[in-house]
Amino acid sequence: MTEPGPRLELLTREGCHLCVIAAETLTRIGGEAGLGISLVDVDTDPELRIEYGDRVPVVLLDGREHSHFTVDVPRLRRDLGIPAPH
């Protein structure tokens, strides 16, 4: 049985302008890797709200924190095996 590919999640909250930008960026990069993204509003889960507070947006790759506030595009491309654009 093969393991599923990397999963991308974006922890976000309503009214967060950085979250909107991160979602657009993550959707584009995820699309290049053939991956969808899951958006999770931290305010819908008390544990997430406590854990991440005002530190959103947070990108999770395979359940681990990858970056926060902005998407670290070069690192994410590398970690997903996507060649850098020329």
Beta strands, then each sheet from edge to edge (+ up, - down):
strand 1: 8-12
strand 2: 37-41
strand 3: 58-61
strand 4: 64-68
sheet 1: 2+ 1+ 3- 4+
end
